[in-house]
Amino acid sequence: MTLTQAPSPDIPVNDKDLLVVRDLRKYYPITRGFFRKVVGNVKAVDGVNFTIPAGKTLGLVGESGCGKTTTSRLILRAFDPTDGDILFQDRKLGWVNIPQLDDVQLRQLRRNMQMIFQDPYSSLNPRMTLLDIVGEPLLVNGVAHGQELRDRVAELLKVVGLRSEYLGRYPHAFSGGQRQRIGIARALALQPQLVVCDEPVSALDVSIQAQTLNLLSDLQEQFQLTYLFVAHDLSVVEYISDRVAVMYVGKLAELADTEELYFSPLHPYTEALLSAVPKPNPRLRSKRIVLQGEVADPSNPPSGCYFHPRCRYAIDRCRIEAPALREVKPNHLVSCHRADELQLQGVPE
Amino acid sequence: MDGNANVTSTQGVPTVSDNRPDSGAPLLEVRDLKTHFPLDEGTVRAVDGVSFTIRRGHTLGIVGESGCGKSVTAQSILRIVPPPGRIVSGEIIYHRRHPTKNGHGSNGHGGEELIDLTKLDPRGREIRDIRGNEIAYIFQEPMASLSPVHTIGHQIIETIVLHQHVSREQARKRAIEVLGHVGMVKPSETIDRYAHQLSGGQRQRAVIALALSCQPSLLIADEPTTALDVTTEAQILDLMRSLQQEFGMAIQFITHNLGVIAEMADEVVVMYLGRQVEQASVDDLFFNPHHPYTRALLRSIPKLGQKTRDRLESIRGMVPDPFSVPKGCAFHTRCPMYLPGVCDDPDWLEVGPSHWVRCNRAMEPVS
């Protein structure tokens, strides 16, 4: 089978990258009346651009409804995007553009892209044993069966820190942290290149979060995994990510290397987010920026910059003209008209 | 933990509404409370000997992981422990102020009556008079604690009419007032909305309005911001603090999030498997923790601005099954300082001024 969908020749791609997302859009139409006339769009994802180099982690943060989960599902093509390119450097197939693949090609590609889910209780079938759960991807793709399958699953369980004797047990016998490990073992079964982690630790207890994050970073090293790490907890994202993208109402507000973003943010929204996180230090109380109002409605966003009604630094221009994502410093992209002049606060050192 | 020299905000034990003459007087004393759940598989000792005092106008934080008994403690206070759970021993002494003519709650200046809440019939008149009126409860999930088929206003008005002797018109006026207090935009319109028409932050504001509608002297907030986004969380925490200043109520703040505890509490109780392992002022807890569990918890959370990608220190193992709580110190199976013979029956030791620890090795240098 050959793949003809090479990326458009005018867009150069870097072979060190694994994933290139270009101008990705997903609109959900709002219909009204008997004829279901389209009267508007919910712009869930509205022109998102980023790249993830192989073996690195991109953190995607934002508040609920900002489009971070939609973006991650679009990459796995759980939904079809409205527009945009998702270029993926497959181990065997080379560069492919995910939205253009047909079902057969997708199936082959999906072996290299896996997902770890948020809720370890609802993401495991209670009627399947660990052997069935972790072995299913191997079986479905014809990788292994019989004794070999058992051996492979036992090996995978060991990799994520579970005992191989647990093969015949059901998920109910395990705690939340252990279940999340089962989910991770399932995601790793086919040795994927890209793993999309959607809030993988937010349902876990504090002491278990640390174990799981450590496991994820060990596995990344061991198997050269590339992560897209979607989360709302900024301290967790900081720990795991090389680069961080901040989303607000379907658009990227800021994209920079982790340390740069946390210590010298250039977007007022990033500044406010960092400031709002409750810090485990009672002496830092009441030094926070509390944003007024609520996240804009993506079906009826404000004019100009979507963030301007809540922004302390908004000027007239922000109300009229939507800022484009631009590179203000090397490798530091931000969509704010005033990024060059503002002196924003990062994390207090 | 240095570099705080330039911080001008509250240092040491934060002071809340000290302008009130009665601030700091005991409001609720929990003494050796035990709440157990007899199940077919065995008895779960969800709360197993917990004692603390909540003071007027102050905030007590209760922190712990799931299954540590923090919510059951709060449910025991309000006598809403779900069956088959029941309080098997202990006292919960509520210092009740007699209502004065201008209403209930902390504004009254009558004599104090001591009521042991554990002795009351959970369905009786007396506790129903206290519950939702003098002691209010905010649940974690705002959507689940509001009725989907009644308007916000209906629910607040019902609470007010039930507890205070006012007409429906007056109650409606009060409801609009209290919605305004919690920062609801256009309270006179929101009052006729249903829960599903509000955003997550607005719903939690509505729940807070409902809890505050009778001006309680104690507000129990059980993970009130866990389901919210960070910027909304910051708004709600700010709101709760300013309302506390305004009304002088005490807050029992239950959460698993140490950041939120640092933000809100005056005093903190750390729980592990149904028992208190440490109790201290918020400053002592974060800067001078003594129990190995508290220390490990503080080290294991990823902190903003850590600048390193070293491994996080994690607590080994997991919280034991509630049916087989380890003997002796419940934490000993996971404790780096465990010594056989020493840790069999840890005492509740005072290691500093109002700083208590349940660990026999608490005074030894950290290994």
Boltz contact constraints between the chains, C-beta under 6 A:
constraints:
  - contact:
      token1: [A, 63]
      token2: [B, 229]
      max_distance: 6.0
  - contact:
      token1: [A, 64]
      token2: [B, 229]
      max_distance: 6.0
  - contact:
      token1: [A, 175]
      token2: [B, 318]
      max_distance: 6.0
  - contact:
      token1: [A, 177]
      token2: [B, 318]
      max_distance: 6.0
  - contact:
      token1: [A, 205]
      token2: [B, 65]
      max_distance: 6.0
  - contact:
      token1: [A, 205]
      token2: [B, 66]
      max_distance: 6.0
  - contact:
      token1: [A, 206]
      token2: [B, 301]
      max_distance: 6.0
  - contact:
      token1: [A, 207]
      token2: [B, 300]
      max_distance: 6.0
  - contact:
      token1: [A, 207]
      token2: [B, 315]
      max_distance: 6.0
  - contact:
      token1: [A, 210]
      token2: [B, 300]
      max_distance: 6.0
  - contact:
      token1: [A, 210]
      token2: [B, 312]
      max_distance: 6.0
  - contact:
      token1: [A, 210]
      token2: [B, 314]
      max_distance: 6.0
  - contact:
      token1: [A, 211]
      token2: [B, 314]
      max_distance: 6.0
  - contact:
      token1: [A, 213]
      token2: [B, 312]
      max_distance: 6.0
  - contact:
      token1: [A, 214]
      token2: [B, 311]
      max_distance: 6.0
  - contact:
      token1: [A, 214]
      token2: [B, 312]
      max_distance: 6.0
  - contact:
      token1: [A, 235]
      token2: [B, 302]
      max_distance: 6.0
  - contact:
      token1: [A, 235]
      token2: [B, 303]
      max_distance: 6.0
  - contact:
      token1: [A, 235]
      token2: [B, 304]
      max_distance: 6.0
  - contact:
      token1: [A, 236]
      token2: [B, 302]
      max_distance: 6.0
  - contact:
      token1: [A, 239]
      token2: [B, 302]
      max_distance: 6.0
  - contact:
      token1: [A, 262]
      token2: [B, 305]
      max_distance: 6.0
  - contact:
      token1: [A, 276]
      token2: [B, 230]
      max_distance: 6.0
  - contact:
      token1: [A, 276]
      token2: [B, 231]
      max_distance: 6.0
  - contact:
      token1: [A, 276]
      token2: [B, 234]
      max_distance: 6.0
  - contact:
      token1: [A, 277]
      token2: [B, 230]
      max_distance: 6.0
  - contact:
      token1: [A, 277]
      token2: [B, 304]
      max_distance: 6.0
  - contact:
      token1: [A, 278]
      token2: [B, 259]
      max_distance: 6.0
  - contact:
      token1: [A, 278]
      token2: [B, 260]
      max_distance: 6.0
  - contact:
      token1: [A, 278]
      token2: [B, 263]
      max_distance: 6.0
  - contact:
      token1: [A, 279]
      token2: [B, 259]
      max_distance: 6.0
  - contact:
      token1: [A, 280]
      token2: [B, 258]
      max_distance: 6.0
  - contact:
      token1: [A, 280]
      token2: [B, 259]
      max_distance: 6.0
  - contact:
      token1: [A, 280]
      token2: [B, 262]
      max_distance: 6.0
  - contact:
      token1: [A, 281]
      token2: [B, 262]
      max_distance: 6.0
  - contact:
      token1: [A, 282]
      token2: [B, 262]
      max_distance: 6.0
  - contact:
      token1: [A, 282]
      token2: [B, 282]
      max_distance: 6.0
  - contact:
      token1: [A, 282]
      token2: [B, 283]
      max_distance: 6.0
  - contact:
      token1: [A, 282]
      token2: [B, 286]
      max_distance: 6.0
  - contact:
      token1: [A, 283]
      token2: [B, 4]
      max_distance: 6.0
  - contact:
      token1: [A, 283]
      token2: [B, 7]
      max_distance: 6.0
  - contact:
      token1: [A, 285]
      token2: [B, 9]
      max_distance: 6.0
  - contact:
      token1: [A, 285]
      token2: [B, 10]
      max_distance: 6.0
  - contact:
      token1: [A, 286]
      token2: [B, 9]
      max_distance: 6.0
  - contact:
      token1: [A, 287]
      token2: [B, 9]
      max_distance: 6.0
  - contact:
      token1: [A, 288]
      token2: [B, 234]
      max_distance: 6.0
  - contact:
      token1: [A, 290]
      token2: [B, 234]
      max_distance: 6.0
  - contact:
      token1: [A, 290]
      token2: [B, 235]
      max_distance: 6.0
  - contact:
      token1: [A, 290]
      token2: [B, 238]
      max_distance: 6.0
  - contact:
      token1: [A, 291]
      token2: [B, 231]
      max_distance: 6.0
  - contact:
      token1: [A, 294]
      token2: [B, 199]
      max_distance: 6.0
  - contact:
      token1: [A, 347]
      token2: [B, 304]
      max_distance: 6.0
  - contact:
      token1: [A, 347]
      token2: [B, 305]
      max_distance: 6.0
